[in-house]
Amino acid sequence: MDNLLHDQMLESPAERQARLVWEDEMIDESLTSVETEGVVPFAAVKAWVASWDTDHELPPPRPVRPS
């Protein structure tokens, strides 16, 4: 059985409600972070990681604010 499914079967209604409130807060926090700080595009992260251990290592990519 999937651990997540198993854990959800074991939580009480009060625990489920508390988890759902926490999840909602984390989603709101994440969306606010994207709006204010932006996101790092995957292609930039991929290029940066690919440059590790080379003679031309790239600096860490910076977040880009959505338009």
Backbone as CSV, one residue per row, in Angstrom:
resi,resn,N_x,N_y,N_z,CA_x,CA_y,CA_z,C_x,C_y,C_z
1,MET,0.846,-1.185,0.000,0.000,0.000,0.000,0.891,1.249,0.000
2,ASP,0.512,2.214,-0.771,1.219,3.495,-0.838,1.259,4.124,0.548
3,ASN,2.442,4.604,0.976,2.581,5.177,2.321,1.668,6.376,2.538
4,LEU,1.535,7.246,1.513,0.668,8.410,1.654,-0.777,7.978,1.887
5,LEU,-1.233,7.036,1.099,-2.599,6.537,1.261,-2.758,5.913,2.640
6,HIS,-1.787,5.145,3.061,-1.832,4.503,4.381,-1.902,5.551,5.484
7,ASP,-1.054,6.582,5.400,-1.058,7.642,6.411,-2.394,8.373,6.447
8,GLN,-2.967,8.619,5.278,-4.242,9.326,5.240,-5.365,8.487,5.834
9,MET,-5.270,7.183,5.705,-6.289,6.310,6.277,-6.207,6.315,7.801
10,LEU,-5.030,6.623,8.348,-4.835,6.587,9.789,-5.113,7.921,10.477
11,GLU,-5.278,8.994,9.706,-5.483,10.279,10.359,-6.951,10.463,10.743
12,SER,-7.130,11.112,11.876,-8.483,11.395,12.357,-9.063,12.558,11.553
13,PRO,-10.371,12.769,11.644,-10.953,13.923,10.958,-10.306,15.247,11.377
14,ALA,-9.989,15.395,12.657,-9.345,16.636,13.128,-7.938,16.769,12.553
15,GLU,-7.215,15.653,12.488,-5.866,15.684,11.906,-5.931,16.001,10.421
16,ARG,-6.925,15.434,9.743,-7.094,15.709,8.314,-7.380,17.190,8.090
17,GLN,-8.255,17.749,8.903,-8.586,19.162,8.765,-7.358,20.032,9.015
18,ALA,-6.599,19.701,10.049,-5.381,20.464,10.350,-4.387,20.355,9.199
19,ARG,-4.256,19.151,8.607,-3.344,18.970,7.476,-3.799,19.800,6.277
20,LEU,-5.101,19.794,6.011,-5.622,20.553,4.871,-5.417,22.058,5.060
21,VAL,-5.591,22.552,6.277,-5.333,23.967,6.570,-3.859,24.271,6.340
22,TRP,-2.970,23.404,6.839,-1.530,23.589,6.665,-1.167,23.584,5.181
23,GLU,-1.717,22.621,4.418,-1.433,22.553,2.989,-1.873,23.837,2.288
24,ASP,-3.063,24.330,2.636,-3.572,25.564,2.039,-2.658,26.744,2.348
25,GLU,-2.166,26.814,3.593,-1.241,27.888,3.974,0.063,27.796,3.187
26,MET,0.563,26.587,2.992,1.814,26.397,2.257,1.647,26.759,0.771
27,ILE,0.491,26.438,0.223,0.214,26.813,-1.172,0.163,28.331,-1.298
28,ASP,-0.543,28.997,-0.389,-0.609,30.459,-0.411,0.782,31.080,-0.279
29,GLU,1.585,30.539,0.631,2.945,31.050,0.833,3.779,30.868,-0.439
30,SER,3.631,29.721,-1.089,4.381,29.453,-2.315,3.968,30.401,-3.434
31,LEU,2.675,30.623,-3.578,2.197,31.528,-4.623,2.667,32.963,-4.375
32,THR,2.659,33.381,-3.121,3.159,34.709,-2.776,4.640,34.820,-3.105
33,SER,5.404,33.773,-2.808,6.831,33.762,-3.111,7.070,33.881,-4.614
34,VAL,6.289,33.168,-5.399,6.436,33.246,-6.863,6.129,34.658,-7.342
35,GLU,5.081,35.271,-6.801,4.693,36.618,-7.217,5.737,37.665,-6.828
36,THR,6.344,37.520,-5.650,7.271,38.549,-5.163,8.720,38.277,-5.528
37,GLU,9.123,37.007,-5.528,10.524,36.670,-5.768,10.769,36.040,-7.129
38,GLY,9.757,35.438,-7.717,9.903,34.786,-9.000,10.284,33.329,-8.852
39,VAL,10.623,32.724,-9.974,11.027,31.320,-10.017,12.299,31.203,-10.846
40,VAL,13.037,30.141,-10.609,14.230,29.869,-11.402,13.810,28.907,-12.511
41,PRO,13.951,29.317,-13.777,13.543,28.437,-14.874,14.342,27.129,-14.868
42,PHE,13.656,26.043,-15.164,14.297,24.734,-15.160,15.484,24.681,-16.112
43,ALA,15.349,25.284,-17.286,16.451,25.255,-18.261,17.703,25.910,-17.681
44,ALA,17.523,26.970,-16.903,18.675,27.641,-16.294,19.322,26.755,-15.232
45,VAL,18.508,26.060,-14.443,19.038,25.142,-13.430,19.773,23.996,-14.109
46,LYS,19.182,23.463,-15.161,19.779,22.347,-15.898,21.137,22.743,-16.471
47,ALA,21.215,23.934,-17.066,22.482,24.410,-17.631,23.518,24.624,-16.529
48,TRP,23.084,25.162,-15.404,23.990,25.401,-14.285,24.566,24.091,-13.757
49,VAL,23.692,23.117,-13.532,24.155,21.819,-13.020,25.078,21.143,-14.026
50,ALA,24.743,21.240,-15.301,25.586,20.630,-16.336,26.973,21.271,-16.364
51,SER,27.084,22.503,-15.895,28.377,23.192,-15.937,29.279,22.833,-14.759
52,TRP,28.736,22.149,-13.765,29.545,21.773,-12.609,30.690,20.869,-13.047
53,ASP,31.803,20.976,-12.379,32.998,20.167,-12.659,33.508,20.369,-14.086
54,THR,33.282,21.560,-14.609,33.860,21.910,-15.911,34.744,23.137,-15.695
55,ASP,35.474,23.505,-16.716,36.311,24.701,-16.642,35.491,25.980,-16.788
56,HIS,34.211,25.842,-17.101,33.351,27.013,-17.344,32.072,26.919,-16.521
57,GLU,32.254,26.731,-15.189,31.075,26.611,-14.327,30.295,27.923,-14.318
58,LEU,29.001,27.798,-14.489,28.128,28.967,-14.501,27.784,29.385,-13.074
59,PRO,27.468,30.667,-12.873,26.989,31.091,-11.555,25.579,30.535,-11.331
60,PRO,25.168,30.426,-10.086,23.802,29.934,-9.824,22.774,30.822,-10.517
61,PRO,21.759,30.213,-11.103,20.725,31.017,-11.781,19.918,31.823,-10.775
62,ARG,19.396,32.930,-11.247,18.612,33.825,-10.394,17.136,33.695,-10.741
63,PRO,16.286,33.949,-9.766,14.844,33.881,-10.036,14.413,34.941,-11.059
64,VAL,13.396,34.594,-11.796,12.797,35.489,-12.782,11.345,35.694,-12.356
65,ARG,10.957,36.948,-12.251,9.565,37.241,-11.876,8.648,37.008,-13.063
66,PRO,7.499,36.386,-12.826,6.563,36.158,-13.928,6.034,37.483,-14.462
67,SER,5.708,37.478,-15.736,5.202,38.727,-16.332,3.708,38.807,-16.260
